[in-house]
Amino acid sequence: MPHKVVHIKTVAAQAPLSPAQKKFNTLIKKIDAQKQVLREWQETFAQCRQDAVEKLEPLRKTLHEHQADMVLLLDQQFTSHKFTPNQKDKLTHLITETCDELITLNQRDDLKAIFNKYSDDDFDTLDQESDEMALEMMKAMFEQEFGTTLDDVEFDIKDPQGTAERLAEKLKQQQEQAEQAAPKRPQPKKSAKQLAKEAKAAEEAANVSKSIQAVYRQLTSALHPDREQDPVERERKTELMQQVTVAYGSKDLLKLLELQLAVEQIDQSKLNNINAERLKHYNKILSDQLRELQEEVFLKESEIREMINASPFEPLSPKRMIGLLKQDMRTVQDMIARIQRDMRAFRDVKQLKAWLKGYRIPEPDFDPFFGDFPPFR
């Protein structure tokens, strides 16, 4: 079905468009633009998620396998050859840090034995202590933020969503108890002016609802598939009816008007001559629709920013998101090529020792959980 643009045209020999007509056209244009932006984000997000699963994740898995192989190679060389104390320190650091990352982030529990071999502490013991420390810190943050206490049963660091739900329920119960204990205050009587204002707002809302209902009824009356005898036309009307139902459910006035144009229930002259009161209601619906679309676009972009760890101030677009994914894939491919090259070199202990001579152990404040572990170069 061809897309027909909804707008009010300026006709020769007629008065210029009224402010309400201009507003109608502006809202239609902005809604159409926001729908396009949202559609691009949704399509790009779906494509990038598919590429991440089908292309990026296999590359990362390959990289992690090579990193594990590197650990085994360094362990073998450490055991089979003599190294200076300084070289041993560097090898120990490389082995334990790589094991820690692979065990923690990739569940490579098979590397725990090697980690324990080169570490002064048992991995599981360190992991438990780290969890307990993180638990206490996050628990204190929750309690300070929400002004309540949580016991160990209510707080679970490995189930943040469940913890948030339990916290919300606890706060709700505390609020209900406080409200029950508080003395009831009489509600102030509303003035005649307030009552009149509320009545006018309710009437306006009812009229807005009637305006969109009127368009909906006209469409359903014309498109009802049960009244159509021709099977092909019945199928077409069934599809259109589904679009009408979805548009009405989401109060998408623009889509309903587009459908009216498509099935020729209205023509350009009718659009040009919508009465002022009906146009006012249409503009109210379209304004709400535009605001909701803008919020939806903002939420989708925020979701994507969080997913790719982008700064709130970093320019982001669907095109840039595709570029970032391709850049990630190139980076992992380069790391795979580099570690493959290094493994070939490190099988020769002389080359390994030469490489260790130029390697520097990072400063103690380096945190493998929050920083990128320096690749083998």
Residue, then its C-alpha position, 0 to 999 in steps of 0.5 A: m500500500p503506497h504511503k500517502v503524506v498527511h498534510i494541509k495544503t495551501v490552496a490558491a484563492q484561499a486564505p493562508l493556513s491558520p496557526a492551528q493548520k500550520k501546527f497540524n502540519t508541523l506536528i505531522k512532520k515531526i512525528d514522521a521524522q521521529k518514527q523514522v529515527l525510531r525505526e532506524w534505531q530498532e532496525t540497527f539494534a536488531q542487526c547489531r545484536q545479530d552481528a554481535v551474536e553471530k560474528l563478534e562473540p565467536l571472535r571473542k571466544t576464539l580470543h579467549e581460547h588463545q589466551a588460555d593456550m597462552v597461559l598453558l604455554l607460559d606455564q610450560q616454559f616457566t616449569s621447563h626453563k630457568f628464569t631470573p627472579n625478575q622474569k619469574d615475577k613478570l611471568t607470574h603476573l601475566i599468568t595470574e592476571t590472565c587466569d583471573e580474567l578468564i575464570t571471572l569473565n568466561q567461567r574457565d574454572d579449569l584454569k583455577a589450578i594454574f592460578n593457585k599454582y602461581s598465586d599466594d592465595d586460593f582463587d575460590t577464597l579470594d573470590q569469596e572474600s571479594d564477593e563479601m566485600a562487594l556485598e557489604m559495599m553495595k548493601a551500605m549504598f542501598e541502605q544509605e540511598f533508601g534509608t532502610t536496612l537490609d538483612d542478608v536474606e533480602f540482599d543478594i549481590k548476584d540477583p540485583q533485580g530480585t534485591a531491588e524488588r524486595l527493597a521496593e516491597k519493603l519500602k512500600q510496606q514501611q510507607e503503608q505503615a507510616e500512612q496508617a499511623a499518621p493522623k488523617r487530615p481532612q481534604p480541603k474543599k475545592s473552590a468553584k473555580q477548581l471544580a470548573k477547571e477540572a470539569k473543563a479538562a475532563e470534557e476536553a479529554a472526552n472530546v479528544s477521545k471522541s475525535i480519534q474514536a470517530v476516525y476509528r469507527q469510520l475505518t472499521s465500518a469501511l474495512h470490516p472484512d466480514r462484509e466482503q465477498d471477494p476473498v482477495e479483497r477480504e484478505r486486504k481488508t483484514e490486513l488493513m483492519q489489523q493496522v487500524t486496531v494497532a493504531y487505535g490501541s496506541k492512539d496513533l492518529l497519524k497512522l489512522l489518517e494515513l489509512q483513511l487517505a489510503v482507502e480514500q475515505i477522506d481526500q485532500s479537500k476534506l483535510n484542508n477543511i477540518n473544522a477548527e474544533r476538530l483540528k484543535h482536538y487533532n493537534k492535542i492528540l498529535s502533540d501527545q503522540l509526538r511527546e511519547l515518540q520522543e520519549e521512546v526514541f530517548l529510551k531506546e538510545s539510552e538502552i543502546r548507550e548502556m549496552i555499548n558503555a557509551s558516554p551520555f555526551e558521546p554523539l551516537s547514531p545508528k550509523r555510528m553504532i554499526g561503525l563501533l561494532k565493526q571497530d570492535m570486531r577489527t580490534v578482536q581480530d587484531m588481538i587474535a593475530r597478535i596472540q597467535r604471532d606471540m605464541r609462535a615466538f614464545r615457543d622459543v624460550k630465547q624470544l620469550k626472555a627477550w620479550l619479557k625484558g621489555y615488559r613492565i608490570p602495570e602499577p598496583d592500582f591497575d584493576p583487571f575488572f574495570g580496565d583492559f588487560p594489556p594484550f601480549r605484544 
